[in-house]
Amino acid sequence: MKTSSRKLMVIAAAVFLLSPTVTAVAQPLELFGKLALSGGAEKEQGGTGGPRGTIEALGVVPLWGNLGVQGLAHYVGGAGSRYGISAGPVYAWGGGKAGVFVNYQHRTFNSNNFVHVIPALALYFDQMNLNLWYAHPVSSPQRDGNGRVEYAQNKAQVTVSYFPGSDWASFLKKDNVELIFGVQANTFAGAGRAQLESAAVGPVVGLAFMPAKDVAVNVFHLTIDNRSAYRVTSGLEFFFGGNNATLKQTRRKYLEPNQDEPPTAGQTGPTRSSCSKCSNQSS
């Protein structure tokens, strides 16, 4: 536990100390809101894959100077319900933003509760956003009476959002198309890293565009790893306080993580479907 705490402190310190000079000027910290609706499929490590639906509501409130607070609430339906909140301070400067969030999530299936601490950093360039964040679990493993143990997973992710500097079509204008690519690694620290087959890595890819004022279409957003865990979603985002901004400018009004915010968990022991079969056999 002491080792994990030291790692978390080092990562959090690096997020706030790493602030290089970049060429673009970030959007100022201002009052902003976002509502995202998405659907897709998900499989967590040791679990059963299936359809999922997600609702997210995000808000940014400036406090004084370049300092503010960002909060997010999420609900995920499918294989039980998962809902939670995260909040924390955000600091903005000429070329990016940094923050640290505390995320709480409750899972109705097995009534499990997980807490993550998430330091995050964003750097802004002419046609590109570089997003880095790390989610570290600080909650204990959750056990039930059927031999299942669920662990909150840690995750580190680095992504680039590239916004083409020219029009692609009448509805795909300059700075309103977002190409996402990056890499993520999970289960390399924290409780359960040994029980969940240790570390897993995989790509992150996505495509989004803004066809109308304050509305974005997430065509797809995919994360997958070499342990057969995945999450793929598509949906709509509605922005409030965007001031007719392009998609590139809008993405700079808040700090990632965004679509990957509902943290995942890994499970050992019987899956939900196998436990249902066992119950049917015993009855």
Residue pairs with C-beta under 8 A, 6 or more apart in sequence:
4 136
4 189
4 190
7 136
7 189
8 117
8 136
8 138
11 119
11 134
11 136
12 100
12 117
12 119
14 119
15 98
15 99
15 100
15 119
15 120
15 121
15 132
16 91
16 98
16 119
18 121
19 93
19 95
19 96
19 98
20 95
20 123
21 94
21 95
22 94
22 95
22 96
22 123
22 124
22 125
23 95
23 125
23 126
24 95
24 124
24 125
24 126
25 94
25 95
25 124
26 92
26 93
26 94
26 95
26 96
26 97
26 124
26 252
27 245
27 249
27 252
27 253
28 92
29 60
29 62
29 66
29 67
29 68
29 90
29 92
29 97
30 60
30 62
30 241
30 253
31 60
31 61
31 62
31 241
32 59
32 60
32 239
32 240
32 241
32 242
32 253
32 254
33 57
33 58
33 59
33 60
33 239
33 240
33 241
34 56
34 57
34 58
34 59
34 237
34 238
34 239
34 240
34 254
35 55
35 56
35 57
35 58
35 237
35 238
35 240
36 54
36 55
36 56
36 57
36 58
36 218
36 235
36 236
36 237
36 238
36 258
36 259
37 54
37 55
37 235
37 236
37 237
38 53
38 54
38 56
38 218
38 221
38 233
38 234
38 235
38 236
38 259
39 51
39 52
39 53
39 54
39 233
39 234
39 235
40 51
40 52
40 54
40 231
40 232
40 233
40 234
40 235
41 49
41 50
41 51
41 52
41 230
41 231
41 232
42 49
42 50
42 52
42 78
42 230
42 231
42 232
42 264
43 49
43 50
43 228
43 229
43 230
43 231
44 229
44 264
44 265
44 266
44 267
45 153
45 187
45 196
45 197
45 200
45 227
45 228
45 229
45 264
45 266
45 267
46 196
46 266
46 267
46 268
46 269
46 271
47 79
47 266
47 267
47 271
47 272
48 79
48 271
48 272
48 273
49 230
50 78
50 79
51 78
52 76
52 77
52 78
52 79
52 231
52 233
53 76
53 77
53 78
54 74
54 75
54 76
54 77
54 233
54 235
54 262
55 74
55 75
56 72
56 73
56 74
56 75
56 258
56 259
56 261
56 262
57 72
57 73
57 74
58 70
58 71
58 72
58 254
58 258
59 70
59 71
59 72
60 68
60 69
60 70
60 90
60 253
60 254
61 68
61 69
61 70
61 71
62 68
63 69
66 91
66 92
66 93
67 89
67 90
67 91
67 92
68 89
68 90
68 92
69 87
69 88
69 89
69 90
70 87
70 88
70 89
70 90
70 99
70 101
70 254
70 255
71 85
71 86
71 87
72 85
72 86
72 87
72 101
72 261
73 83
73 84
73 85
74 82
74 83
74 84
74 85
74 105
74 261
74 262
75 81
75 82
75 83
76 82
76 83
76 262
79 109
79 272
80 107
80 108
80 109
80 110
81 107
81 108
81 109
82 105
82 106
82 107
82 108
82 262
83 105
83 106
84 103
84 104
84 105
84 106
84 262
85 103
85 104
86 101
86 102
86 103
86 104
86 116
86 118
86 261
87 101
87 102
88 99
88 100
88 101
88 102
88 118
89 99
89 100
90 97
90 98
90 99
90 254
90 255
91 97
91 98
91 99
95 123
95 124
96 121
96 122
96 123
96 124
97 121
97 122
97 252
97 254
97 255
98 119
98 120
98 121
98 122
98 255
99 119
99 120
99 255
100 117
100 118
100 119
100 120
101 117
101 118
101 119
101 120
102 115
102 116
102 117
102 118
103 115
103 116
103 117
103 118
103 135
103 261
103 263
104 113
104 114
104 115
105 113
105 114
105 115
105 116
105 262
105 263
106 112
106 113
107 113
107 114
107 150
107 265
109 272
110 142
110 144
110 148
110 150
112 142
112 150
112 265
113 139
113 142
114 137
114 139
114 142
114 152
114 263
114 265
115 137
115 138
115 139
115 152
116 135
116 136
116 137
116 138
116 139
116 152
116 154
116 263
117 135
117 136
117 138
118 133
118 134
118 135
118 136
118 257
119 133
119 134
120 131
120 132
120 133
120 134
120 255
120 256
120 257
121 131
121 132
121 133
122 129
122 130
122 131
122 132
122 252
122 255
122 256
123 129
123 130
124 130
124 252
126 165
127 162
127 163
127 164
127 165
127 175
127 248
128 160
128 161
128 162
128 163
129 160
129 161
129 163
129 248
129 251
129 252
130 158
130 159
130 160
131 157
131 158
131 159
131 160
131 161
131 182
131 256
131 257
132 157
132 158
133 156
133 157
133 256
133 257
134 154
134 155
134 156
134 157
135 153
135 154
135 155
135 156
135 257
135 263
136 154
136 189
136 190
137 151
137 152
137 153
137 154
137 190
137 191
137 263
139 152
140 191
141 149
141 150
141 151
141 191
141 192
142 149
142 150
142 151
143 149
143 150
146 269
146 270
146 275
146 278
147 269
147 270
148 267
148 268
148 269
148 270
148 275
149 192
149 195
149 267
149 268
149 269
150 265
150 266
150 267
151 190
151 191
151 192
151 195
151 196
151 265
151 266
151 267
151 268
152 190
152 191
152 192
152 263
152 265
153 186
153 187
153 190
153 192
153 196
153 263
153 264
153 265
153 266
154 186
154 187
154 188
154 189
154 190
154 193
155 184
155 185
155 186
155 260
155 263
155 264
156 184
156 185
156 186
156 188
157 182
157 183
157 184
157 185
157 204
157 223
157 257
157 260
158 182
158 183
158 184
159 180
159 181
159 182
159 183
159 204
159 256
160 180
160 181
160 182
161 178
161 179
161 180
161 251
162 178
162 179
162 180
162 181
163 174
163 175
163 176
163 177
163 178
163 179
163 246
163 247
163 248
164 174
164 175
164 177
164 179
165 174
165 175
166 174
167 173
167 174
168 177
171 209
171 211
172 209
173 210
173 246
174 246
175 246
175 247
175 248
175 249
176 209
176 210
176 211
176 246
176 247
176 248
177 207
177 208
177 209
177 247
178 206
178 207
178 208
178 209
178 247
178 248
178 251
179 206
179 207
180 204
180 205
180 206
180 207
180 208
180 221
181 203
181 204
181 205
181 206
182 203
182 204
182 205
183 201
183 202
183 203
183 204
184 201
184 202
184 203
184 204
184 223
184 225
184 260
185 199
185 200
185 201
185 225
186 199
186 200
186 201
186 225
186 229
186 264
187 193
187 196
187 197
187 198
187 199
187 200
187 227
187 266
188 198
188 199
192 266
192 268
193 199
195 268
196 227
196 266
196 268
197 227
200 225
200 226
200 227
200 229
201 225
201 226
202 223
202 224
202 225
202 226
203 222
203 223
203 224
204 221
204 222
204 223
204 260
205 220
205 221
205 222
206 218
206 219
206 220
206 221
206 222
206 259
207 218
207 219
207 220
208 216
208 217
208 218
208 219
208 221
208 237
208 247
209 216
209 217
209 219
209 247
210 216
210 217
210 246
210 247
210 250
211 217
213 242
213 244
214 238
214 239
214 240
214 242
214 244
214 250
215 236
215 237
215 238
215 239
216 236
216 237
216 239
216 247
216 250
217 236
217 237
218 233
218 234
218 235
218 236
218 237
218 259
219 234
220 232
220 233
220 234
221 232
221 233
221 234
221 259
222 230
222 231
222 232
223 230
223 231
223 232
223 260
224 230
224 231
224 232
229 264
229 266
231 260
231 264
233 259
239 245
239 250
241 253
242 249
242 250
242 253
245 253
270 278
